[in-house]
Amino acid sequence: MDRLINEQRDFFRTGATIPADFRISMLKKLKNKIEDNRQKIYSALEQDLGKSNFEAFMCEVGMVQSELSYMIKHTRKFSKEKRVHTPLHEFVSRSFKKPSPYGNVLIMSPWNYPFLLTLGPLADAIAAGNTAIVKPSAYSPATSNVIEELIKECFDEKYIAVVTGGRKENAELLNKKFDMIFFTGSQAVGKEVMRHAAEYLTPVVLELGGKSPCIVDSSAKIKLAARRIVFGKYLNCGQTCVAPDYVLCDKSIKDELVKEITVQIVKQFGENPLQNKNYGKIINEKHFNRLIGLINNDKVVCGGNYDAGALRIEPTVMDNVSWDDAVMGEEIFGPVLPILTYDSLDDVISSLQNKQKPLAMYIFSTNKKNIKALTSRLSFGGGCINDTIIHLATSEMGFGGVGESGMGCYHGKDGFNAFSHTKSIVDKKVWLDLPMRYQPYNSFYEKLLHIFLK
């Protein structure tokens, strides 16, 4: 690791990564390599998470290709200096902002979307002109191996390198000095990343998780809400950081909503989801057992069955859940959907304001007043109105958390900015030098300065 870091630091100092042409050529090279190895990537994602080719493309490979295409198109523009207004007291100067890469960055990615959440940030890091060490998750070994193979074939390790392994390798990397760290994962590990980064005052972007609420009021289109909630909740077997963690609905429409969610589960996954070849699996036995422990069979109104050998759990709905239930004590991160109710929207706002800030929030409503109140008064990373998940599927908007769900954001221009430091520079001309700032001071210059600084 020391050798890799030192070689990358030396390579960055040569200035080779600075020209926009170099960055764009590297982005194109990676994009072509992914396209040439698409089937291999699909096979790895199926092996690790049971993902179908369609889901693997929709949620991972296609989104990485989209981010790469966006960066190929915009990197030249993003990397240019931007002139800004120069105030009168800085007369005969040019003021500008200059985006500059941090240098040698570390990207640590999770297992739930192992391809997307590794190569997506890497595309932004390359576009911004950095060198990078990538550390994929040990929990998704097939995909990690493919990522390592692709990057080795695509780049010299003094530019982009992959370090595989588990906790030991994670700990070793975090003890090293990087110029920036990008981490996606749990809150617990995120705290460790930030603690280690503080030793070197290293800037971090943390993409964490949390219990993302899905609020359904009495004005919602119930059938459409149910359809979209089921899609967002059970995608990737619920192992999505921005999945609706639970539904909080107006008690007057609860029974209708639960009925429609049950109907939609059958429509989307069939009568026997455990036999659906397009329905994924839980990543490993540890997480499978944790999820089974969160299911209260007395409150299950749909699903609840599982296949321990295949690490599969049916899309499950639990009704009459309270905040005191075990399933509400942690981020679920699996195919279990608790249903809670509320009496008034003010109660919802008051309750959620006292909880940790989630990575996402979803609102199903046609009441503009309710939508405005929820989006204005509650703090959350991002979200959707009358849909789920889709807010992260664009390079035109940044994606990130707030408070306990993370800090910083990426995707598109925000991703370029996340991996860049913007220098503020004044280019002062040499043919005129106003004397007012120099001692000895006098009253005339003081009055003049007051005029300039108004």
N, C-alpha and C positions, 0 to 999 in steps of 0.2 A: 504493500500500500504506500509506503514512504517513497518507493521508487516511482510508482505511478503518479503520485501527487507532484513530486519534484519534476518529473519529465513534463507533465502537463503545465506546470507553472512556467517552466523554461520555454515551452513551446508558445504559450500565451504571450510571454514577454518579447518574442520575436516580432509580434504584430501581425502574424499570418492570418489570424481570425478577424482582423478589423475590416478589411475591404468587403463591401456588400456583395461583390461578385463571388468571393469565396464562400460566404454564408449561403447564398442562394444555390450555388453549385452543390454544397453539402446537403442542403434540404432536398434538392432534386435527386441526389444520389440515394438518400434514405427512402424517399417516396418510391423510387423505382425498385429498390431492393424489397420493400414491403410488397409491392404489387407482384413481383416475381415469386414471392414465397407465401402468397396468401393462403394456399391450401395447408401448408405446414403450420401456419399460425392458427388456422381453424382447428386443426387436429389437436394442437396443444391446449387450446381453450376448451375443447370438448373433453379432453383427458383430465384437466384440472377442475373444471366447473360444470361439465355436462352441457356446455352451450352448443346450441345448433349453429350451423353455418350462417343462417339468417340473422340470429341474434348476435353472433360474433361480429358480423359485418356491421349491423345497425348500431351496436353499442360500443364497439371497440375499433376494429380495423377501419371502417368507413369514417369514423370521427377523427382518427389519427390522420388519415389521408386528407380529410377536409382541412384540418389545422395546418398540415404541411403545405397544401395548395394555397391557403390564405397567406401564410408566411412567405412563400415563394413570390407571391404577387405584391406583397406590401413591405417586405424587409428593406428595400432600397429607400422607400419613402420614410419608414420609421426611423432609420438610422441617420437621416440627414439632420444637420443643425437646423434649429428653428429660431429665426430672429424674433425678438420681442421688443416692445416699446422701451425706449430709453428716456428717463425723466430729464427735465430741463437742467437740473443741477449736475447731470452727467454729460453736459453738452460736448459735442464732437466725439461721441463714442458709439460703438455698435454693441448692443447687448444680445446675447443669444444663449440658447440651451443646447447642450451637446450630449446626446445619449452615449453612454460608454458601458461596455460589458463589465461585470464584476470581476471576472477572471476565471478561476478554477472553482466550479460549483459541484455540489453533491445533490443528486436526486434520489430520494428514497421512496419507493412505491409500494403499494399494498397488493393483496392477493385477489381482491374481489373483481377488479377490472384491471388485471395485471398488464395487459398490453396497452390499453388506452392511457392508464395513469402513469405509465413509464415513458412511452414515446410521445405523448401529448406535451408534457413539460419539457422533454428533450428538444422537441421542435422549437419551442419558444427560446430555450437556452441557446440553441445553435443560431437562430435568427438574431439574437441579441449579441452574438459574437464571443461566447464563452467557450472554454473547454469544460468537459463534464465527466464525472464518475457517476455511473448509474448503479444503484443497488436495488434490484428487484426482490420480491418476497420469496422466502424459502417455502412458503405454504403453497405456492403455485409453481412447482419445479419444472413442469413441462414447458410452460410459457416462458419462465426465466431462462431456460436453456436455449429456446428459440431466439429470444431477445439477445442473449449473449452471442449466439452464432451470427445473427444478422449484423450486429454492430461490429463484430470482429472482421466480417467480410467487407464491411462498408467503410470503416474508419481505422486509422492508425491509433493505437491506444494512447499515444501521447496527446491525442486530440479528444477522442471519446473512448471511454473504457467501461467495462462492466465488472463489478465485483459480486460474486454470488456467495451464498452461505446463509447462516442464520444469525442468532443473537450475538455470537462471538464476533462475527465480522461487522455487524451493526455497531457494536460497542467500540471496536477498533477504529472504525471510520469516524465515529462521533468524537473520538479523542484527538483526531487530527484537525489541523487548521485549514478551513476552506474559506473562500471569499463570499460564499452564499450557500445556504442549505434550503432545499425545497423538499418538504416532507408531506406525504399523504398517509393517514392512518388513524389510529385511535388517540383519544385524548391522553391516556396514560403515557403512551410512547411519545406523543407530542410534547409533553412536559419534560421528558428526558432529553429530547432533541434540543429544546429551548435552553435547558439547564447547561448542556454541554456547549452550545453555541455561545452562551454568555461568557464562557471562559476566554473566548477570543473576540468578543463583541461582534460575532458574525451575524449578519442579517438573515432572517429566516422567513419563509412562507410556510404556513402550517394549514393544511387542508384536513380538518378533523371531521367529527360526526356529530351525533346528538339525536335527541328524540324529536324528529321533525313532525309537527302536528298537521293534520288535514282537517280543516274546519268546514263543516257543511251547514249552512243556515236554512231556514224554512223556505227561502225563495229559490233554492237551487233546483236545477233540472236533474231530478233524482236518477233517472235511467242513465243519462250521460255521465253524471258524477260517478256512479257505481262502475261504469265501464272503464273510465279513466283511472279511478282509484285502484281497481284490480290490476290494470296494466302496470301502474307505477309501483304498487306494493310488491307484486310477485315476480317482477322482472328479475332475472338472475337469482331466482329463489329467495327474493327479499334481501339479498346481500348487496345492497346499494346504499351508499352513504346518504343519498338524498331521497331514499324511499320514504313514503308516508309511514311514519312509525306507528301512529294510531289515528283513529278518527274521533273527532270531537264534534258531535252534531246536535242540532236543536232537538230536544226530546220529542217534539211534535211529529217529526219525520223519521225518527229512528227506526221504527219497525219497517217502514216502506224501504228505507235505505238498506237495511240488513237483508231484506228479501231480495232486492235488486243486486246487491253484491254477491249473494249466493247464486243467483241466476247467471251473473256474468262469469263467475268462476267456472261454472259448468260449460258455458259457451266458449270461453277462451282456453280452458285446459281439459275439457272433456269430463265424462262421468267418472273416470278413473285416472286422475292426474299422475299417479305414481307410474302409470304405464305410458305416459305421454313422452315420446322421444325428444320433443322440443322443450320439455320442462327440465331445468337444470338440477344440480345436486348441491348439498352443503359441502363446503370446502374440505372438512376433515371431521374425524370422530369427536374431537374436543368440542368444536362448535355445535355439532349435531346434538350431543348430550346436553349442552347448555340450553339449547332451544327447547328440547323435549322437557327440560325442567321448568321452563316458563309457561308451558301449556297447562291450564287448569281445565281438566276434562268436564267438570261440572258447568263450565261457562262456554264450552265449545258449541257453536250452532252450525258450523260448517267445517268439514275437513277433520283434522286431528289425527288421521292415520299416518303411518310412516313405515319406511322400509330401512331398517338399520343397516342391512348389508349394502344397500345401494346409496346410503346417506341421503335419502329423500324424505321430505316431509310434505304432506299435502298442503295446498293453500288453505290456511286455517283462519277462521273468524271466531273471536270470543266476544260475547255480548255481556251486558251488565257488569262491565269492568269498572273498578274504582281506582283512584290514584294510589291506593294502598296495596293493590295486587302486585305480585312479584314481576309480572310482565311489564309493569310501569316503572320499575325500579332501575332499569338500565336500557340502553339502546338495544332494540331487539335484533336487528340485522339478520332477519330470517323471515320465512313465510307465515308469520303469525300476526294477525291484525286485530287489536283490541278496539272495541267500540265503547266510547264514553259519551255522555250527554251533558247538555247545559240548559239552564233556564233563560239566561239573558246574555247578550253579547258583552255587556260590561263585566259579567262574571268571568267570561272567557279571557278578556283582556287582563283583568286583575290577576287571574290565576297564572296566565302565561308570563306576565311581567315578573313574577316571583320565581320563575324557573330558569334553568340555563338557556342561553341563547342558542337556538338550533341552526343547523346548516341550511335548512329549507323550511318553508311554510307554504301550505296549499290552501286556497280558499275557493269553495264552490258556492257561488251566490250570484244573483242578478240584482241585488240591492246595492246600488252605488254608494250609499251612505255607510253600509256595513263594510264594504270593501275598502273604502277610504279610511275608516276607523282602524281596521286591522292592519293595513299596510303602513299607516302612519304611526301608530302607537306601539306596535310590537317590533322588537329587534330580531332580525334573522338574516342569514347569509343571502338568500335569494329565494325565488319561488315562482309559483304560477297562480293565475286566477282562472278557475274552471279547467284546470288540467294539472298534470303532475310530470315531474322529471324533465320536461322538454326545455326548460330554461338554460340547461347546461349544454345543449346541443347546438350552440352557435359560437362562432368566433367573433361576432360583433359585440358580445357582452362579456364582461369579466365574470368569473365564477370563483366564489370564495366564501369563507365563514366570517363570523364575528364573535368576539368574546370566547366562550368555551368551545365554539365550533371552528375556531381558527383565526388566522390573520393573513392579510394579503389576498390577492386574487390573480387569476391567469385566464388564458384564452385570448387569442387575437392580440390587439394592441396592448391590452392589460397584461398579457403574458410576456410580450416584449419588454414592457416596463418593469415587470416583476424581476426579470433577470438583468436589468440595466440600472446604472446610476446616472442620473441626469446632472451634468455639470452646468452650473450657471456661470457664464463668463462675460466680462466686459472688456471689449477691445478699445482701449483709449488711444486717441490719435496723439501724435507727438508735436504737431505744428501749432498747438494752442494750449496754454496752461494758465487757467484762471487762478489768481492769487488768493481768493477769499478763504480757502481752507487752511492756509498756512499762517503760523504765528509770525509777527505779533498780530493779534486780532484787533479789529476796530469796529466802531458802531455802524459805519456805512455797510460793511460786509455782513454784519449781523442782520441788518434790515433786509438786505438783498437775499440772504439765506432764508429768512422768514417767508419772503415772497415765493422763492423756488419750492419750498417744502410745504406750502399750503395744500 
